[in-house]
Amino acid sequence: MTLDNGILETATHVSYFPNCNLFWKLEQWPLKGVSEFFVGSPEDVMNVLMKGTSNRQTAVTNMNKNSSRSHSVFQIIVRQEDLASKIELCGKLYLVDLAGSEKVSKSRAEGKVLEEAKNINKSLSALGNVISDLAEGSKGHIPYRDSKLTRILKESLGGNSLTAVVVCCSPAATNEAETRSTLEFGGRAKKITNTVTRNEELSADVYKQRWTEESEKVAKFQAQLQRAQEQLSKQRKWDESMPEVVLESAEKRIQSLTSQLKKSEEENVALQNQVQELNNALNSSNEKLKVMDKEKIEMNNQLALEASKVHRLEEEKHTSSLMEEKLRKKCVELEKFINVLKKEK
């Protein structure tokens, strides 16, 4: 996708899915028109990346004859599932190309290009504020919502991710101020520290299977404990003079089984809670999907209404053109008639 003039637009188009309507959901904030491709090789990824790059808008300024007029975001999602354990691993890679900051006094931008430069500088300023707060280790509010760019990059900057930043500088002495500002920006970004954890997802079926296994262990330990207690009771009845060493051994065995039973029961409760949380998340996702479907229907209805208005306006335009042509012919005829009258006089 591209962030052009503060407006989110697609950087690539899915030509073989002409009726698709994709959304990129960010904190209840949908990005409409995002294109999605399914790829099977590095070559496929590069083809999609090059297609998006070719759709990116550029303009000529005094500083750069191919100046980017938008930020570009390219996301790759990789999923891996172990068929035996049903454990799913998920990873995301964001490739972000930021448009450069420009001084209007140097670029001499005008009109639309000037408006684009203002929005680019505004979003880069918001990004700089977020990076400064993260670099200082601020525990308070991080202003991700100050711009669309920082909302998109929230997961990359302060989430469960590793981030690499490449800064581009000009060797020209006339660009010393821009170079210094860019290096300071990179220095602040370098101070950000993220703690990365493995993204491992278990399905509801796996949680249920583990819960069943733990329940069987609990039942097994309960049966063993019951048998041990019965044996101890019988031994005490049979021989009151049983050596204390044997009794202590049996009691230790009972204590061990009791401890194992308690641990299994705790694990069982934890698994039950995880299953419940997963079911709640699934229900929440279903509700969100219903809301998105409703929004899609409303958007399609609105598009149909707008198309009807456009069609009506085109018909009115055509009718006006016909009337204009008739009037023009009448005017020509009147001029001819007037000329004839003048000649007769």
N, C-alpha and C positions, 0 to 999 in steps of 0.2 A: 504494500500500500504506500501511497505518498501522502504527506501532510503538506498540502499546497495552499498558501494564503490563509492558513487557519482552518481549511476545509479538508476533511478526509476523503481521498479519492482512491480508486483502485490503481495499482501499478501494473497489474496483469489481468487478463480477461480469460475466462474459461469458455472457449469457443465451442467445445463439445458438450457443455452443459448450459445451453442457451436460456433455460428457464429457472436456473438456480437463483436463490436469494439467500446469501450467506451472511452471517453475523459473527463479529468477534466480540464476545461479551466481556466487559471490563467493569466490575463493580456496578452492575445494573446499568451499564452505559454502552449500548450497542454501536458498533461501527458498521454502517451499512455498505454493501457493495464489495466486501472483501472477497478476493478470489482465492480458491482452494484447489490445489492440484495433488493427485496421488502419484508418487514417483517410485521407481524401483531401482535406480542406479544414480551414481554421482553425475553422470552425463545428463540425466533427466533434470536433476536439481539445477545444474548450470544453465540448461536451456530455459527453464522457468525464470531464473535470475536474470539472464540476458534479455528475455522478453520484457520483464518488468523495467529493467534499466532503459530499454529503448523507448518506453512510454513516458519516461520521466521528462518533465518540462525544463528547458534551459532558456537563457536569454543572454544577449550581448550587453556588457557594461564596460566602463572604462578600466575596470580591474580584471575582468575575465571575459573572454569572448564566448565561453561555454559555461556561464554561471548557473548553477543549479537553483531552481526556484522553489524547491520543496525538499523536505526530509523524506528519506526512504526507509521502510521497515520490511525486512524479509524474515519470515519465521519458518523454521523447520521443526516438525514434531516427529520424534522417533518413539515407537512403542515396541516392546519385546515381551513376549509371554512364554513362561515355562509351562509346557503342556502337562507335565507331570504334577508339579506343585500348584499350578494355576496362579502363580505369582506374576504380576505384570509390572514391568519397569517402563517408566515414561521419562523422556528427556526432551527439552526444548532448546533450540539454538536461535537466537535473534542476531541478525546481521543488520546493523543500523548505519546508514550513511547520512550524516547531518549536513545540511547546507551551511556554508560558511557565513560568519558574521561580516557585515559590510558597513562601511562608513559612507553615507550618502554623499558627503563632500568629495569623496574620492571616486565612487562608482558613477556619480552623475545620473543616478537612476531617476526616471520620471514616469508618471502615469501608473499603469498597472505594475510595472517592475518596481517602482518606489513603494507601492502598497505591499507587494510581496516581501520586499526587504524589511519593512517595518515588522511584519508578522514573523519573519524568520528571526530577527533580532530579539523580538519579544519572547518567543518560545525558547531561544537559547539562553536568555536571561533567567527565565523560570527554571530551566535545567541547571544552570549554574547555582541558583539558590538551593535547589534540592541537594546537589552534590556537596555544597558547603556544609549544610546541616548534617548530612551523613558522614562527612569526613571528620567533623567535630565530635561525632558520637552522640549527637543530640538524642535524648530520650523522649523529647516532647513531640509536638506536631511537625511532621515533614510535609511541606506544601506540594504534594504530588498533584493536587487538583487545580493548581494554578494555570495549567495549560494541558492541551490534549497530548502533546509530546511527552510530558512527564507522567501522565496517566499510563500511556502505552509502555513506557520504559520502567515503570515502578517495579515490576518483577525482576528486571535485569539489574537495577541499581541497588535495591535494598531487600531483595527477596532471597530465595534459596538458589543462588546462582553464582557462577564465577564470571567475572566481567573483565574484558581487555579493552583498553582505549588506545586508539592510534590518533595522534594529533598531527596535522599538516601545517607547516609553517613556510613562510616566504623568506628567502635569503636576502631580499632587497632591503636596503637601508630605509627606503621610504615607507616600508611596512613594519618598522620596528615596534610600534605600539601594538599592532595586531598580533605580531609574533609573541611579544611578551605576555599579552592577555591570554593567548592560546596555551602557552607553556604553563602559566599559572593555573589555568583550567585543568590541564592534564595532571599537574602536581596535586591539586585537591582531589581529583578523581582517584589518584593512586593511593590516597590515604584511607579510602573506604574499605572496611573489612567485613566480609560476609561469612557466616558459618553455613557450610553446605552439608546437607544430609541426603541420604539416598532416597529417591522417589520410588517407593515400593508399595504397590497397591494390591490388596487382597479382595477377591470378589466375595459377594454374600454367600455363595455356595461353599467357599473355602472356610469362612468363619463358621458356618453351620457345621461343616465337617469336623473342624477342630473342637467345636463345642460338644459334638456327639462323642468324639474320642475322649475328651476330658470327663464327660459324664460317665463313660464306661470305666475310666480309671477310678473315679470316685466310688462307683459301685463295687469295683474290685477291691479297693482298699477297705471299704466298709465290711465286705465279706471276710477279708483276712483279719481285720480287727475283731470281728465277731467270733471267728474261729479261735483266735488267740485268747480272747477272754474266756471262752468256754473251756479251752484246754487248761488255762490257769486255774479256773474254778474247780475243775475235776481233780487236778493235781493236788490242790490244797485239801480237798476232801479226802483223797486217797491216802495222803501221807502228810500229817501235820508236822512231821519232823523233817520235811524236805530241806536240804541244805539251802542256806540263804543265798548262796552264789547262783543256784539255779533260778530261784525266785527273782533275784535282781536281773538276771539275764532275760527272763520272760517279761519283766516289767519294762526293761529298756526296749525290748522288741515292740511292746505295745506303745510306748512313747514315740518310737520311730514311726510306726504305722500311723499313729494319731497325727504327728507332725506332717507326714506326707499327705494324709487325708485333708488336713486343713489347707495345705498349699494348693492341692488340686481343686478344692472348693473355691478358693480365692481366684484361681485361674479361670475356673468355670464361670464365676460371676463376671470377671473382666471380659471374657469372650461374649457372654450374653449382652453386656453393655455395648460392646463393639458392634454386634449384630443389630442391636436396636438403633445405634447411631447411624449405621449404614442404611437401614430401612428408612429412617427419618430423612437422610440426605437424598435417598432415591425418590421419596414422596415430594420433597422440596423441588427436585429437578423436574419431576413430572408437572408440578404446578407452573414452574417457570416456562416449560415448553408450551403449556396451554396458553400462557400470556403472550409468548412470542408468536404462536399461531394466530391468536386474535389480532395482534398488531400487524401481522402479515396480511390478513384478510382486509383489515381497515386500509392498509396502504394500497392494496390492489384495487379496492373500491374507489379510493381517492384518485388513483391513476386513471381508472376507467372514466371517472367524472371529468377529470382534466382533459382526457382524450376527446370526450364528447364536446367539451367547450371549444377545443381547437378545431374539431370538425365543423361545428356550427359557424365559427368565425371564418373558416375557409369558404364555406358556402356563401356567407354574407359578402366576403371579399369578391367572390366570383360574380355574384349578382350586381355588386356595385360596379365592377369592371364592365359588365354588359350594359348597364345603364349609362355609364360614362361614354362608351362607344356610340350608343344611340344618340346621346346628346351632341357628341362631336359631329356625327353625320348631319344632325338637324342644323347645327351651326353652319356647316359647309353649305347646306342647301339654302339657308337664309342669306348667306353672303352672296351666293350666286344670284338669288332672286333680287337682292338689293342692287347688285351690279346691273342687272337687266333693266330695273326701273330707272337707274341713273342714265343708262344709254338711251332709253326711250324719251326721257326729258330733253 
